[in-house]
């Protein structure tokens, strides 16, 4: 529980942390960044994703029901 609380108040996340939040692979997150779907910042050699950009990315994804309707 504490880990989840700490993650939710972070202002920036590593690619690995973002992948864990999405329950996705690190290469998937990197591809989304590379393709311009997910904004990220580079600080030195480290890539970070701002919390606001994670929220925006999730909000711009299609609703599950609309992608599975006939």
C-alpha positions in Angstrom: 0.0 0.0 0.0 2.8 2.4 0.9 4.5 1.9 -2.5 1.2 2.7 -4.3 0.8 5.9 -2.2 4.4 7.0 -2.9 4.0 6.4 -6.6 0.8 8.3 -6.8 2.4 11.5 -5.3 5.5 11.4 -7.5 5.8 14.2 -10.0 7.9 12.2 -12.5 8.3 8.5 -13.2 11.0 6.4 -14.8 10.2 4.4 -17.9 10.3 1.3 -15.7 7.9 2.8 -13.1 5.5 3.9 -15.9 5.6 0.4 -17.3 4.7 -1.0 -13.9 1.9 1.5 -13.5 0.5 0.5 -16.9 1.2 -3.2 -16.3 3.0 -3.1 -19.6 6.6 -3.9 -20.8 9.4 -1.4 -20.8 9.8 -1.7 -24.6 6.1 -0.8 -25.0 6.5 2.4 -23.0 9.7 3.3 -24.9 7.9 2.7 -28.2 5.0 4.9 -27.1 7.5 7.6 -26.3 9.4 7.1 -29.6 6.2 7.2 -31.6 5.1 10.5 -29.9 2.1 9.0 -28.1 3.6 9.5 -24.6 5.6 12.7 -23.8 8.8 12.3 -21.9 11.7 14.4 -20.8 15.4 13.6 -20.8 17.4 14.6 -17.8 21.1 13.8 -18.4 20.9 10.1 -19.5 17.7 9.4 -17.7 14.2 9.5 -19.4 11.4 10.6 -17.1 7.7 10.9 -17.7 5.8 13.7 -15.9 2.8 12.6 -13.9 0.6 15.0 -15.9 1.8 13.4 -19.1 0.9 9.9 -17.8 -2.6 11.2 -17.0 -3.0 12.8 -20.4 -1.8 9.6 -22.1 -4.4 7.5 -20.3 -7.2 10.0 -20.9 -6.5 10.0 -24.6 -6.8 6.2 -24.9 -10.0 4.8 -26.3 -12.6 3.5 -23.8 -12.5 -0.3 -23.6 -16.2 -0.7 -24.3 -16.0 1.4 -27.5 -13.2 -0.6 -28.9 -15.0 -3.9 -28.3 -18.5 -3.0 -29.5 -19.8 -4.5 -32.7 
